[in-house]
Amino acid sequence: MNISIVGAPVDLGAGRRGVDMGPSAIRYADLEASLRGIGHEVLDLGNIEAPVAESMHGGPAEAKYLGPITDMAEQLAGRVSGIVEGGRFPLVLGGDHSVSLGSVTGVARHRSIGLLWIDAHGDFNTPETSPSGNIHGMVLAALAGYGIPEMVNLGGFSPKVRPDRVALIGIRELDPGERRLLREAGAHVYTMHDVDLRGLSTVVEEAIERVAPGTDGMHVSLDLDVVDPQQAPGVGTPVMGGLSFRETHLALEMVAASQRMVSMDVVEVNPILDTHNETAQRAVQFTLSALGKRIM
């Protein structure tokens, strides 16, 4: 596979600082060399330009840093769009989950896609339902056509993905408003209860079958807080009771086996909160599984 890496060092969408260093931490964990080691051709395009919080006003309390985040997402969408046009696979490194607004938009300009959202959180709030006003918790709703117009209409079209082509895996923390909206939208939500009750392999297989058929492929968005914080401590919004190291590998190995993934982003690695870059190393290992690495 011909892979192009692009970093989006932004933490404006999150409630805690530090995820802007995520792309550097993941690269430092030997991402490029590891991808080459399993046979891929890799081109690192560097980072998009991303402002820092200290250089600007926070904007509306119900959607903090809205303007700078949508500007960043437009820039990232253009970069990803160029990668897709060049026939390469876009691998985006975050940054907080607001970067998915740009990465998914860039892919959806060219392809009809499904979306696999692997995360502890739903990210399906709107400014009306969000208790924090942090935009990383509104991104998935905007991609599905719900929320503030500046986000929903990014790139000049909406939705980027149909809600019934969205599946969330590993969910264990939802706000009341987003819970209602997810039900209304018809997205497929697989909580940790479903994982425990039915088994991860069954959940992942079903999720892929719900988002991929009838599309040109699926975008996979991996938020490292889906992993239990005992095994991935360097995230800004940890929630106990997540996927294990091995379960996360299994989920992404199944993604690779499906041969339906056309793009990916890896987000929410926070080196400030990490131990010896452990979470970034996990991010690299999981990415390798998604892109074809096997035990045998």
N, C-alpha and C positions, 0 to 999 in steps of 0.2 A: 504494500500500500504506500502511496505517496502522501505523506502527512505534512501539513504546515501548522506550526505552533504559533500562537499569538497570545501575548499576555495582556491582561486588563487589570492593572494594579490600582483598584479602586476600593475604598471602604466607606464611601458616602452613604450607601444604602443600609449599612448595619448600625447597630446600637453600640458596638464596641470597636475601638480602633485596632488596627494591626493586620487585617486581612489584605491590605494593599501590598504587603510583603509576601503574600502567598505565591505569586508567580516565581519570584526569586527563590523561595524555599523549595518549590517543586523542581525547578531547574537544578538547584544545588544538589538535589537528591538523585542526580544523574538520569533525568528523564530522557534526554536526547540519545545518550549512549545506550541506554537500556532498550529504547525502541529500535535502534539500529541493530542491537544484539539479537532481536527476534525477527530480523529480516526486512524491516521497513526502511524506506528512503525518507529522510527527515530534513525539513528546512525550518529553522527557527526565524520567524519574522520580527522578533523583538516584541516590544510593548506598544500599545496605543498610548497616546498622551492622556493622562488622567489627573485632574486637579486634586488638591488636598483641602481638607475641611478648613484649615486655618486661613486659607486665601479667599474665602467667600462667605456670604451670608447663608444661613441655613434654610431660608425660604419658608414656605407655609408649614405650620406645625403638623398638619394632617398628612403632609407628603414632603418630608424633609429632603432638601437638596434636589428638588424635582428637576429644575433647569439643568444643572451640571450633569445629573445622571442621564437625562434624555440626550444631552449633547454627546456624552460618552458613548451611549448606546448607538446613536447614529453613526459615530465614527467606527465603532466596532462592527456594526452591521455592514458598513462599506468594505471593511477589511475582509470579513468572512465571505461576503458576496464575491469578492475578487478571487478568493481561494477556491470557492465552488466553481466559478466560471473557468478557472484554470484546470479543472478536473482533479483537484486534490482534496484530501480529507482535512477539514478544519478541526483542530484541537485547541480549545480556548482555556486558558488558565486564569482563574480569578484569584483574588478579588472576592467581594461579596456576591450574593446571588443576583444582584441587579444586573450583572454582566450578561445573564442569560437573555435579557431583553434585547441586547444587541446580537448575540450569537444566534439565537433562534430566528430573529428577523432576517439576518443575512442569509441563512439557509432557506427560509421559507420564501424568499424572493424568487427562488429557482425551482423549488421542489415542494410537492404536497407531502407533508410529513406528519407522522405521529410523534408523540413526546412521552418519554419515560423519565419521570421525575423521582429520583432516588434521594430521599430527604427525611429528616425527622419532622419537618414542618410542612404545612400545606402551601404556604406562600400564595394563598388565594384570598387575601384581604383586599379591600379597596380603602380609599381614604375615609370612607364612612364607617367601616367596620374595624379598622386597625386601632388597637389600643396604644400603639407607640408612634405611628407615623413613619416608621422605617420602611423604605421602599423595597428592601430585599424581601419583605414579607408580602409584597403586592404583585410581584413579577409574573407569576404563573397566571393569575387572574387576568392581567393585562394582555398576555399572549393569547389567552382564550377569548378575549373581547370584552372583558369586564373592568370597570374602573375609570380612572381619570383619562380624559381624551388625549392628553399629551403622551401618555404611555401606550394606550390602546391603539392609537393611529400612527405610531412610530413607523417610519418607512413608507407611509402613505397607503397602507392597507390593513385590514382587520377582518377576522382574527388571523393570527399567524398559524394557529392550529385549532381545529375544531375541538370543542370540549370533550366530545365522545371519543376523540383520538388521543386523550391524555390519560395516563395512568401514573398514580403516585404509589411508591413502595417504601415501606419502613416508617410510615407516619405514626407519631405518638404524641404530638402536641398540636392542637388546633384551637383557634379562638372561636367563640360562638358564632360570630358573623360569617367567618369563612367556612365553617362547617355547614351552615345553611346554604351558602352560595355554591359550594361544591356539589351539594345534593341537587340544587336547582339546575346547575349547569350540566349535570350528567357525566361528570368526570368519574373515572374508576379509581377508587381510593382503597389501598390495601394497607391497613394499619398493622402494627406489631401484633395485635390480637389475631389478625388473619394469618400472619406468618407463623405464630405459635400454634394456632389451631389447625391450619391446613398444610403447613410446611412451606419453606421458602421456594423450593423448586416448582411446586404447583402454582404458587402465587406468581412467580416470574414468568412461567410459561403462559399462564392465562393473560397476564398483563401485556406481553408481547403480541399475543393473538388478538388482543382488543385494539391495539394502537397501530400495528404495522400493516395488516392486509388492506388493500385498496389505496395505499400510499406509495410514494417513491422511496420510502425508508423511514427510519426513526432517528430523532435526535435524542441522545442520552445526556441528562444533566445529573452529575454526581456531586452532591453536597456531603462533605466529609462528616457532618454532624449526624448522618444516618448511622454511623458506626458508634457503638457504645463508647462513651468517653473514657472508660478505663483502657481502651485500646487505641483511641484516637483523641488525645486530650487537647490538641491544639486547634480548637474551634471556638467561635465566639458565643454560640448558643447551644451548649451541650445539654442533652437530655438523657438521663439514665434509661437503661433497658433497650438499647439499640441492637443493630445487627452485630454479630461477632466478626472478627477478622476473616474467618473462613467462610461465613455466610455471604459476606460482601464479595469475596472472590467468586463464589459460586454464582451469584446473581450476574456478575459481569462476564463470567465464562459462558453463561447461557446467552447473554447478549451477543457475544462473539459467535457462538455456535449458530445463532439465528441468521447470521449474515445479512441483517437488515439495518444495522447502524450506519448512518451516513455522516454523522457529525457528533461532537461530544464537547461538553465543558466540564471542568473540574474546579469546584469553588469552595470557599469558606475555610481554607487552611489559614490559621492565625499563628505565625511563628512566635509572637510575644507570649502566647499561652501554652506553647508546646514544650516538650522535653527532648532535647538533643535532636530536633528536626524529625521526630518520630512520625508525626502525622503526615508531613510531606513525603516521607519515605513510603508510608502506607498509600498515599495518593498515587505515587508512581507505580507501586505494585498492583493496585486496582486497575489503573489505566492500562497496564500491560495485559492484564487478564481480559479487559474489554477489547483489546486489539490483537488477541490471538495467542497469548502465551499459555502454554499448558504444562502440566506436570509431566505428562508422557507425550 
